[in-house]
């Protein structure tokens, strides 16, 4: 009997390797690798080629350098220079990995696309539901919260019900013993480079120093350009005091950096726009959801209300620290991902 063809997105890491091993038992698996002009592309490519040979699966390399620059790198740098804290993985998943890359894989004749993400997809009532991965520490559903029904219908996440330790043991039992201690970098294109250095190399701009001020308008010092700072940042301010100063907001209009003490970082509400809801049923007015305000955030209870047709407000039961415009607020109903919106302000 002919087995259904499935394309697996390979990165050279333990997760995509485990996904390939699991799926080989049931499907005709082929490997696909994105050329995004990563700083270590050649080394990563050699590793992926070696793994594909060891797995005895064909490998295809998809060139997405130009599209990645336009859709992810331009967004990343532009956000910083506009005083926002970007989330490149969110945009890359939507537009590159499960966008152009997925289109290329499906166009090659594959029936579905599989990855090593720690999340799961369930089908019911004619819809697809995105849920958290079982391993809470590795759950990647936050980064997948912008995916569409069309995308979810052609995606497979074989690791969703497994823990990271299970995956290490699984690949080691299959003869792959050199993965422990080798984790992929959160922002792949930085490659140990500081954000400021990357921004200034990528985009030629006139750096504009300005004043660092407190909430009451007192001038405390000078900043090196607003793109060098993010909400909650403590280091690099050059403001000695009995207790630390933190970045509270970036005033682009006046080119000032507003700082405060730890207590000033806490906010009880946020507003987000550009909402995306995964399923037909949108969030209910005045209902409480679990909300994550960044990937590393454990989640907090917040009440949902509409502000307008394209923006919403979340009021938290307990004030949250360092809510950053540019990041995404992701709503959960239990383990199910409801959807997300881009944070534009905190209250």
VOPAGU-2260 file (C-alpha; in pm, 1 decimal, decimal comma):
REM VOPAGU-2260
SITE   aa  ch    i         X         Y         Z
SITE  UNK   A    0       0,0       0,0       0,0
SITE  UNK   A    1     131,2     345,8     -93,7
SITE  UNK   A    2     209,3     557,5     209,7
SITE  UNK   A    3      97,9     920,7     224,3
SITE  UNK   A    4     382,9    1167,7     161,4
SITE  UNK   A    5     467,3    1405,5     446,5
SITE  UNK   A    6     727,6    1681,0     433,8
SITE  UNK   A    7     919,0    1746,4     753,4
SITE  UNK   A    8    1079,7    2082,3     826,1
SITE  UNK   A    9    1434,4    1994,6     931,1
SITE  UNK   A   10    1661,2    2221,3    1133,6
SITE  UNK   A   11    1936,3    1980,9    1235,9
SITE  UNK   A   12    1805,0    1969,2    1591,5
SITE  UNK   A   13    1672,6    1691,9    1811,4
SITE  UNK   A   14    1305,8    1785,3    1774,8
SITE  UNK   A   15    1277,5    1770,9    1395,8
SITE  UNK   A   16    1491,3    1456,3    1395,2
SITE  UNK   A   17    1256,7    1290,5    1644,0
SITE  UNK   A   18     955,5    1399,1    1439,4
SITE  UNK   A   19    1107,7    1239,9    1128,1
SITE  UNK   A   20    1178,5     915,4    1312,7
SITE  UNK   A   21     822,8     898,8    1446,3
SITE  UNK   A   22     659,1     974,3    1113,8
SITE  UNK   A   23     875,2     735,4     912,5
SITE  UNK   A   24     684,6     449,6    1071,0
SITE  UNK   A   25     359,7     556,0     900,1
SITE  UNK   A   26     435,6     795,1     615,1
SITE  UNK   A   27     664,8     848,5     317,8
SITE  UNK   A   28     875,0    1121,4     476,1
SITE  UNK   A   29    1084,9    1375,4     286,7
SITE  UNK   A   30    1300,9    1641,7     448,8
SITE  UNK   A   31    1290,1    2015,4     373,8
SITE  UNK   A   32    1533,5    2281,4     494,6
SITE  UNK   A   33    1499,8    2661,1     475,7
SITE  UNK   A   34    1788,2    2871,8     349,6
SITE  UNK   A   35    1729,7    3198,9     534,4
SITE  UNK   A   36    2089,4    3321,0     511,1
SITE  UNK   A   37    2143,1    3220,8     873,5
SITE  UNK   A   38    2488,3    3322,2    1001,9
SITE  UNK   A   39    2579,0    2953,7    1044,5
SITE  UNK   A   40    2393,6    2832,2     735,5
SITE  UNK   A   41    2669,7    2612,8     592,8
SITE  UNK   A   42    2731,0    2432,2     922,4
SITE  UNK   A   43    2358,3    2385,2     975,7
SITE  UNK   A   44    2314,7    2265,0     618,6
SITE  UNK   A   45    2590,1    2005,1     658,3
SITE  UNK   A   46    2424,5    1876,0     975,5
SITE  UNK   A   47    2083,9    1851,5     808,1
SITE  UNK   A   48    2231,3    1673,2     504,9
SITE  UNK   A   49    2402,9    1425,1     736,8
SITE  UNK   A   50    2081,5    1362,4     930,9
SITE  UNK   A   51    1874,7    1316,2     614,7
SITE  UNK   A   52    2125,8    1057,8     494,3
SITE  UNK   A   53    2116,5     878,7     829,6
SITE  UNK   A   54    1736,0     879,7     820,3
SITE  UNK   A   55    1738,7     760,4     457,3
SITE  UNK   A   56    1502,6    1034,8     341,6
SITE  UNK   A   57    1529,2    1275,9      48,2
SITE  UNK   A   58    1624,1    1633,9     133,3
SITE  UNK   A   59    1514,3    1952,9     -41,5
SITE  UNK   A   60    1656,1    2299,5      30,1
SITE  UNK   A   61    1418,6    2592,9     -18,9
SITE  UNK   A   62    1575,0    2934,3     -78,1
SITE  UNK   A   63    1379,3    3197,5     117,0
SITE  UNK   A   64    1656,1    3449,9     182,3
SITE  UNK   A   65    1492,5    3744,0       4,4
SITE  UNK   A   66    1148,5    3680,9     151,1
SITE  UNK   A   67    1289,2    3631,2     502,4
SITE  UNK   A   68    1472,2    3962,6     484,6
SITE  UNK   A   69    1163,9    4146,9     366,3
SITE  UNK   A   70     906,6    3989,5     596,2
SITE  UNK   A   71    1102,3    3917,5     913,7
SITE  UNK   A   72    1426,2    4117,5     930,5
SITE  UNK   A   73    1267,9    4440,1     805,8
SITE  UNK   A   74     986,9    4394,6    1058,3
SITE  UNK   A   75    1236,0    4319,6    1338,2
SITE  UNK   A   76    1454,6    4623,7    1278,9
SITE  UNK   A   77    1164,1    4853,8    1195,9
SITE  UNK   A   78     991,4    4767,7    1523,5
SITE  UNK   A   79    1294,2    4858,4    1733,5
SITE  UNK   A   80    1338,9    5189,7    1555,5
SITE  UNK   A   81     969,2    5263,1    1618,3
SITE  UNK   A   82     999,7    5200,3    1991,8
SITE  UNK   A   83     835,3    4855,4    1996,3
SITE  UNK   A   84     965,1    4517,7    2112,1
SITE  UNK   A   85     919,8    4280,6    1815,2
SITE  UNK   A   86     845,3    3909,3    1815,2
SITE  UNK   A   87    1019,8    3776,1    1502,6
SITE  UNK   A   88     936,2    3410,1    1572,6
SITE  UNK   A   89     565,6    3490,5    1566,1
SITE  UNK   A   90     594,0    3659,4    1226,8
SITE  UNK   A   91     831,2    3396,8    1087,0
SITE  UNK   A   92     597,3    3112,6    1180,6
SITE  UNK   A   93     301,1    3280,3    1013,7
SITE  UNK   A   94     460,8    3416,0     699,0
SITE  UNK   A   95     771,7    3205,2     638,0
SITE  UNK   A   96     770,6    2864,0     807,5
SITE  UNK   A   97     397,9    2798,1     776,0
SITE  UNK   A   98     359,0    3044,0     491,0
SITE  UNK   A   99     599,9    3041,4     197,0
SITE  UNK   A  100     797,8    2737,6     318,6
SITE  UNK   A  101     482,9    2535,8     376,4
SITE  UNK   A  102     349,6    2638,8      35,2
SITE  UNK   A  103     667,9    2512,1    -128,4
SITE  UNK   A  104     648,9    2180,5      58,1
SITE  UNK   A  105     284,5    2122,1     -33,9
SITE  UNK   A  106     348,6    2228,2    -394,6
SITE  UNK   A  107     612,9    1955,8    -419,4
SITE  UNK   A  108     343,9    1691,9    -367,1
SITE  UNK   A  109     343,1    1648,2       8,3
SITE  UNK   A  110       5,2    1588,4     173,6
SITE  UNK   A  111     104,1    1761,4     498,3
SITE  UNK   A  112     386,0    1948,2     671,5
SITE  UNK   A  113     532,0    1823,0     999,5
SITE  UNK   A  114     755,5    2006,2    1245,3
SITE  UNK   A  115     909,9    1943,6    1586,2
SITE  UNK   A  116     701,2    2204,4    1766,9
SITE  UNK   A  117     568,4    2123,0    2112,5
SITE  UNK   A  118     198,5    2186,6    2050,8
SITE  UNK   A  119     -95,4    1981,9    1927,8
SITE  UNK   A  120    -380,4    2011,1    1678,5
SITE  UNK   A  121    -721,9    1854,0    1729,3
SITE  UNK   A  122   -1007,8    1834,7    1481,7
SITE  UNK   A  123   -1374,2    1857,0    1576,4
SITE  UNK   A  124   -1702,9    2006,3    1454,0
SITE  UNK   A  125   -1544,5    2091,5    1121,9
SITE  UNK   A  126   -1267,2    2299,4    1280,7
SITE  UNK   A  127    -907,8    2258,7    1388,1
SITE  UNK   A  128    -808,9    2350,9    1742,9
SITE  UNK   A  129    -457,6    2446,6    1852,8
SITE  UNK   A  130    -359,3    2335,1    2203,0
SITE  UNK   A  131     -61,5    2362,6    2434,0
SITE  UNK   A  132     210,5    2100,7    2426,9
SITE  UNK   A  133     213,3    1856,2    2719,1
SITE  UNK   A  134     561,8    1967,7    2826,5
SITE  UNK   A  135     478,8    2305,1    2985,1
SITE  UNK   A  136     842,3    2420,7    2983,1
SITE  UNK   A  137     878,7    2354,9    2609,5
SITE  UNK   A  138     525,9    2441,3    2493,7
SITE  UNK   A  139     546,3    2654,0    2176,1
SITE  UNK   A  140     177,2    2725,1    2121,2
SITE  UNK   A  141     240,0    3095,2    2197,5
SITE  UNK   A  142     441,3    3134,5    1875,1
SITE  UNK   A  143     174,0    2952,3    1673,1
SITE  UNK   A  144    -121,1    3164,6    1780,6
SITE  UNK   A  145    -145,0    3349,6    1446,9
SITE  UNK   A  146    -195,8    3036,3    1237,5
SITE  UNK   A  147    -510,7    2996,7    1029,2
SITE  UNK   A  148    -756,3    2712,8     986,4
SITE  UNK   A  149    -615,8    2648,1     639,0
SITE  UNK   A  150    -263,6    2616,2     777,2
SITE  UNK   A  151    -365,9    2400,0    1074,3
SITE  UNK   A  152    -550,1    2161,5     841,8
SITE  UNK   A  153    -220,9    2062,8     674,0
SITE  UNK   A  154      15,2    2063,6     974,4
SITE  UNK   A  155     131,4    1777,2    1196,8
SITE  UNK   A  156     294,7    1819,8    1539,5
SITE  UNK   A  157     402,9    1466,6    1638,4
SITE  UNK   A  158     582,0    1583,2    1956,7
SITE  UNK   A  159     284,5    1760,2    2114,0
SITE  UNK   A  160     210,8    1491,0    2372,4
SITE  UNK   A  161     573,9    1421,2    2463,0
SITE  UNK   A  162     826,3    1579,0    2696,6
SITE  UNK   A  163    1170,0    1699,2    2593,0
SITE  UNK   A  164    1334,7    1428,0    2801,3
SITE  UNK   A  165    1119,9    1166,1    2625,7
SITE  UNK   A  166    1244,0    1299,7    2293,7
SITE  UNK   A  167    1609,7    1282,1    2396,5
SITE  UNK   A  168    1567,6     922,5    2510,2
SITE  UNK   A  169    1375,4     832,2    2196,0
SITE  UNK   A  170    1642,0     957,2    1952,7
SITE  UNK   A  171    1921,6     808,8    2165,0
SITE  UNK   A  172    1750,9     469,8    2151,7
SITE  UNK   A  173    1756,5     509,0    1774,5
SITE  UNK   A  174    2130,3     574,4    1765,8
SITE  UNK   A  175    2139,6     956,3    1765,7
SITE  UNK   A  176    2344,9    1044,6    2071,6
SITE  UNK   A  177    2494,0    1390,9    2009,5
SITE  UNK   A  178    2198,9    1622,3    2071,6
SITE  UNK   A  179    2206,3    1687,2    2446,3
SITE  UNK   A  180    2319,0    2036,6    2535,8
SITE  UNK   A  181    2262,1    2163,3    2181,9
SITE  UNK   A  182    1956,0    2389,4    2177,0
SITE  UNK   A  183    1855,6    2614,7    1891,1
SITE  UNK   A  184    1891,1    2988,6    1950,1
SITE  UNK   A  185    1568,7    3182,3    2013,1
SITE  UNK   A  186    1646,7    3440,4    1744,8
SITE  UNK   A  187    1830,6    3241,5    1478,9
SITE  UNK   A  188    1962,6    3535,3    1276,5
SITE  UNK   A  189    2146,0    3701,3    1567,7
SITE  UNK   A  190    2396,9    3420,4    1625,0
SITE  UNK   A  191    2550,6    3555,1    1949,9
SITE  UNK   A  192    2534,8    3912,0    1818,9
SITE  UNK   A  193    2380,8    4177,3    2041,7
SITE  UNK   A  194    2054,2    4326,2    1918,7
SITE  UNK   A  195    2198,3    4678,3    1905,1
SITE  UNK   A  196    2493,0    4569,4    1690,0
SITE  UNK   A  197    2263,3    4380,0    1453,4
SITE  UNK   A  198    2025,4    4675,5    1417,8
SITE  UNK   A  199    2300,2    4926,0    1342,9
SITE  UNK   A  200    2465,5    4694,9    1090,1
SITE  UNK   A  201    2138,9    4604,9     919,9
SITE  UNK   A  202    1990,9    4952,2     891,2
SITE  UNK   A  203    2194,2    5268,1     833,9
SITE  UNK   A  204    2039,0    5530,5    1057,1
SITE  UNK   A  205    2139,7    5849,8    1225,2
SITE  UNK   A  206    2168,9    5758,6    1591,0
SITE  UNK   A  207    1989,5    6017,3    1802,0
SITE  UNK   A  208    2083,8    6028,8    2171,3
SITE  UNK   A  209    1830,7    6192,0    2401,9
SITE  UNK   A  210    1727,4    6245,3    2758,0
SITE  UNK   A  211    1649,5    5978,4    3015,1
SITE  UNK   A  212    1370,0    6107,1    3233,6
SITE  UNK   A  213    1169,4    5989,8    3533,0
SITE  UNK   A  214     789,2    5975,5    3534,7
SITE  UNK   A  215     771,6    6328,0    3677,5
SITE  UNK   A  216     985,1    6464,5    3392,6
SITE  UNK   A  217    1313,5    6502,0    3581,1
SITE  UNK   A  218    1617,3    6457,0    3354,4
SITE  UNK   A  219    1839,1    6179,3    3493,3
SITE  UNK   A  220    2082,9    6117,6    3211,4
SITE  UNK   A  221    2128,2    6056,0    2838,8
SITE  UNK   A  222    2037,0    5752,7    2628,7
SITE  UNK   A  223    2229,4    5617,7    2327,2
SITE  UNK   A  224    1932,7    5592,5    2089,9
SITE  UNK   A  225    1590,7    5446,2    2172,5
SITE  UNK   A  226    1652,1    5134,5    1962,0
SITE  UNK   A  227    1902,8    5022,4    2226,5
SITE  UNK   A  228    1633,8    4969,9    2491,9
SITE  UNK   A  229    1331,4    4754,8    2570,4
SITE  UNK   A  230    1064,2    4767,0    2840,2
SITE  UNK   A  231    1192,2    4625,0    3168,9
SITE  UNK   A  232    1559,6    4668,1    3079,1
SITE  UNK   A  233    1786,0    4738,4    3376,0
SITE  UNK   A  234    2142,0    4717,0    3247,9
SITE  UNK   A  235    2317,1    4980,8    3041,1
SITE  UNK   A  236    2127,9    5282,0    3173,8
SITE  UNK   A  237    2421,9    5433,9    3361,8
SITE  UNK   A  238    2200,8    5562,3    3643,2
SITE  UNK   A  239    2348,3    5469,2    3982,2
SITE  UNK   A  240    2101,2    5481,3    4268,7
SITE  UNK   A  241    2012,6    5302,8    4591,9
SITE  UNK   A  242    1768,9    5083,5    4396,7
SITE  UNK   A  243    1781,6    4995,6    4024,3
SITE  UNK   A  244    1618,1    5196,8    3749,7
SITE  UNK   A  245    1424,2    5017,7    3474,1
SITE  UNK   A  246    1299,9    5120,8    3130,5
SITE  UNK   A  247     925,3    5190,7    3159,5
SITE  UNK   A  248     846,8    5340,0    2818,6
SITE  UNK   A  249    1003,1    5480,7    2502,3
SITE  UNK   A  250     871,8    5820,2    2392,4
SITE  UNK   A  251     945,3    5829,4    2019,2
SITE  UNK   A  252     783,8    6168,0    1963,9
SITE  UNK   A  253    1014,4    6342,3    2209,9
SITE  UNK   A  254    1307,4    6098,4    2178,2
SITE  UNK   A  255    1309,6    6037,2    2552,0
SITE  UNK   A  256    1356,5    5723,0    2756,1
SITE  UNK   A  257    1124,1    5705,8    3055,9
SITE  UNK   A  258    1255,9    5508,7    3352,9
SITE  UNK   A  259    1119,2    5414,2    3692,8
SITE  UNK   A  260    1157,2    5172,9    3978,7
SITE  UNK   A  261    1046,4    4810,3    3977,4
SITE  UNK   A  262     698,7    4902,8    4104,3
SITE  UNK   A  263     650,5    5128,7    3801,4
SITE  UNK   A  264     677,6    4831,6    3564,1
SITE  UNK   A  265     349,9    4678,8    3680,8
SITE  UNK   A  266      29,1    4734,7    3485,5
SITE  UNK   A  267    -321,2    4606,4    3546,8
SITE  UNK   A  268    -442,6    4620,9    3186,3
SITE  UNK   A  269    -334,7    4631,3    2822,4
SITE  UNK   A  270    -482,4    4715,9    2485,2
SITE  UNK   A  271    -405,3    4508,3    2176,6
SITE  UNK   A  272    -497,5    4539,8    1810,9
SITE  UNK   A  273    -474,6    4329,4    1495,4
SITE  UNK   A  274    -665,3    4042,1    1661,0
SITE  UNK   A  275    -657,8    3692,2    1516,1
SITE  UNK   A  276    -892,6    3420,2    1641,0
SITE  UNK   A  277    -818,9    3060,3    1550,0
SITE  UNK   A  278   -1174,7    2929,8    1558,6
SITE  UNK   A  279   -1517,0    3058,0    1453,7
SITE  UNK   A  280   -1619,2    3146,8    1809,1
SITE  UNK   A  281   -1452,6    3473,2    1910,9
SITE  UNK   A  282   -1373,8    3558,5    2274,3
SITE  UNK   A  283   -1673,8    3638,2    2488,6
SITE  UNK   A  284   -1718,3    3988,6    2628,8
SITE  UNK   A  285   -1632,4    4014,0    3001,0
SITE  UNK   A  286   -1513,2    3653,5    3015,8
SITE  UNK   A  287   -1185,7    3568,6    3190,0
SITE  UNK   A  288    -909,4    3395,9    2992,1
SITE  UNK   A  289    -554,6    3293,8    3069,4
SITE  UNK   A  290    -323,9    3539,3    2892,5
SITE  UNK   A  291      46,3    3523,1    2814,3
SITE  UNK   A  292     211,5    3857,0    2736,8
SITE  UNK   A  293     535,6    3705,4    2602,9
SITE  UNK   A  294     669,5    3356,4    2536,6
SITE  UNK   A  295     840,0    3319,9    2877,1
SITE  UNK   A  296     533,2    3445,7    3065,0
SITE  UNK   A  297     351,4    3169,5    3258,4
SITE  UNK   A  298       8,6    3320,6    3199,6
SITE  UNK   A  299    -230,3    3527,8    3412,2
SITE  UNK   A  300    -606,2    3561,6    3436,7
SITE  UNK   A  301    -756,8    3860,9    3255,2
SITE  UNK   A  302   -1103,5    3980,6    3160,1
SITE  UNK   A  303   -1164,4    4039,0    2788,2
SITE  UNK   A  304   -1355,5    4337,3    2647,4
SITE  UNK   A  305   -1378,3    4485,9    2298,3
SITE  UNK   A  306   -1255,3    4840,8    2245,5
SITE  UNK   A  307   -1352,0    4847,2    1878,6
SITE  UNK   A  308   -1381,2    4606,2    1590,2
SITE  UNK   A  309   -1004,4    4572,6    1559,7
SITE  UNK   A  310    -879,6    4619,7    1916,1
SITE  UNK   A  311    -948,4    4473,7    2259,7
SITE  UNK   A  312    -862,9    4530,8    2623,3
SITE  UNK   A  313    -748,1    4283,1    2887,4
SITE  UNK   A  314    -789,8    4362,9    3258,0
SITE  UNK   A  315    -573,6    4140,8    3478,1
SITE  UNK   A  316    -674,3    4004,1    3816,5
SITE  UNK   A  317    -319,3    4087,1    3929,1
SITE  UNK   A  318     -93,3    4353,9    3779,7
SITE  UNK   A  319     166,7    4218,7    3535,6
SITE  UNK   A  320     530,0    4324,0    3501,6
SITE  UNK   A  321     690,5    4475,4    3190,6
SITE  UNK   A  322     406,6    4461,7    2938,0
SITE  UNK   A  323     578,7    4563,6    2614,8
SITE  UNK   A  324     414,7    4716,2    2305,3
SITE  UNK   A  325     507,4    4507,2    2002,0
SITE  UNK   A  326     478,2    4176,2    2184,3
SITE  UNK   A  327     165,8    3963,7    2155,5
SITE  UNK   A  328    -105,0    3889,8    2409,6
SITE  UNK   A  329    -210,7    3528,4    2355,6
SITE  UNK   A  330    -541,9    3410,1    2501,2
SITE  UNK   A  331    -604,4    3055,4    2625,5
SITE  UNK   A  332    -922,1    2876,2    2725,4
SITE  UNK   A  333    -771,9    2598,0    2934,6
SITE  UNK   A  334    -515,3    2436,8    2704,2
SITE  UNK   A  335    -677,6    2566,1    2385,2
SITE  UNK   A  336    -532,2    2869,2    2209,1
SITE  UNK   A  337    -811,3    3117,6    2143,9
SITE  UNK   A  338    -602,7    3368,4    1949,9
SITE  UNK   A  339    -387,4    3675,8    1992,9
SITE  UNK   A  340    -337,9    4044,3    1934,0
SITE  UNK   A  341     -40,1    4278,4    1917,4
SITE  UNK   A  342       6,3    4483,3    2234,3
SITE  UNK   A  343     -12,0    4857,2    2167,2
SITE  UNK   A  344     -31,8    5001,6    2518,3
SITE  UNK   A  345     -44,2    4921,8    2888,5
SITE  UNK   A  346    -257,7    5085,7    3155,9
